[in-house]
Amino acid sequence: MSTSYIYGTDYTIVPYGPYHQYGLQVLTSTVVVTGVNISNNVITVIANNEFGIGSSVTLNGFTNSSFLNGQVLTIATATSSFFTATFTYPSYVGIDSGTAMAAPFKIINRYL
C-alpha cells in the first residue's frame, strides 16, 4: 500500500498509464523561471516545475521581459524543465528571471 493523497497538498489530475488511467500529480505553487522563448504564438517557459497540462500559471518578477508580468497562461505541454502555452506576441528570446505561480484550483463534483 502507498499513500495516494496527503491532506493540505495541491494536486492536479494527469494522464497516467495506458487507456483512460489517471493519477494525482503534486502541484508546486511557485517556481523560478530562468528564460522564455516566444515563437509562432507559443511561449516556452524554462523552469523546473511539476505543473500539469491545463494548469493556469501567472508570471511575475521579470525585468527584461516585463511585458510578461501579470500574464496568465494555460499550460499546453509540460516537462520537468519547461512548459509551453499559447501566447500571441512577436518572436522573442530572453534570459531573464521571474516566477510562475500556479493558480489555485477546485475539485467540483457533478452528479448526472
N, C-alpha and C positions, 0 to 999 in steps of 0.2 A: 504494500500500500504506500501511496505517496500523497502529500498534501496538494490538492489542486487549486485551493483558494486560500488566501491569507487575508483576514479581516483588516480593512483600512488601506489596502493596496489597490491602486487603479489598474485595470486590465482592459485589453481590447480583444475582441474575438477575431481570430485569424484562421485561414485555411490550414489544415494540418493533416497530412496523410493522403490517401488516395481519394476515393469518391465520397463527397459530402461529409467529410470529417472536419471538425473544427477544434481549436484549442484556445486557451486563455494565454495571452502574452502580457507580461508586466509592462505597463506604460510609464516610462520615465517622464516626469513632468517638465523638466527644463534641461536642455543640452547646450553645449558651447559649439557655435558654428565657426569654422575656420576658413571657409571660402564659398563662393557662389559662382555659378555659370548659367547664363541665360542664352538659349539658342532655340530658334523656331518656336517661340512662345512656351517653352518648357524651362523651368528653373531647376537646377540641380544644386542642392544644398549639402555641403560637405560637413558632416557632423557624426560623431559616434552616437548612435541612438538605438532605441528599441521601439520606435514608432511603427504603427501598423498602417496598411493601406486603408484609406478612408478617414484617418485621423485628421483633425484640424490643428494646425500649429500657428502661433503668432510670432513673427520675427521682431526683434528689437535690439538696440545697442550697437548698431552699425555706424561707423564714422564715414568711411569711403563710399559705402553703398547705402547712404542714408535714406534713399528712396524706398528701401525695404522695411524701414522701421514702421511698425504698426500693421504690416501686411499680414493677412490671414490666408494661409494656404491649406488646401485639402490634398493630402498625400496620395499620389497616383501609384508610385512604386517606392519600395524601401529596402535597403540592406542595412547591415550594422554600421556602415561607414558613410552612407549618404541617403538622401531621399529626393524624389522629384515631385513636381506639381505643375499644373498649367499656370502660366503667368505671362500675360501679354506685356512685352517690353522689348526694345531693340536688343540685339546681341550684346552680351556683357560678360566679362570675366573679371572677378575681383577676389583678391586675397584680403580678407577683412575678418574681423572677429565680431561676434554678436551672440545672441541667444535665440533658440527656438523653444517656445513654451507650448506644451500640449494643452488644448482646451479641455476642460472637464467634460465628461460625458455621463449620460444617464442610461440606465437599463430600463427599458419600457416593456412591460408585459401586456400583450394583447391577446384577448380571447376571441376566437372566431365562433 
